[in-house]
């Protein structure tokens, strides 16, 4: 992830979300924020009229991340780095 003043890397274990209720809940949350995501016909992935070009075509699967570490690297003066372990 890139922010204005730092880049952020989060490392951990990603697992595929296979619960249709969770996929639907997250789709509704993202839709409320402006991305018109909705569950696809299987209920296990997302579809929408648009997404980031790098995402490729739908369906898009949802993953849960269990973070182990996060590192922030300053991109403006004075720079620097910070690492967190969870």
HELIX and SHEET records of a PDB file:
HELIX    1   1 UNK A   20  UNK A   32  1                                  13    
HELIX    2   2 UNK A   53  UNK A   55  5                                   3    
SHEET    1   A 3 UNK A   6  UNK A  16  0                                        
SHEET    2   A 3 UNK A  63  UNK A  74 -1                                        
SHEET    3   A 3 UNK A  81  UNK A  85 -1                                        
SHEET    1   B 2 UNK A  38  UNK A  39  0                                        
SHEET    2   B 2 UNK A  46  UNK A  47 -1                                        
END                                                                             
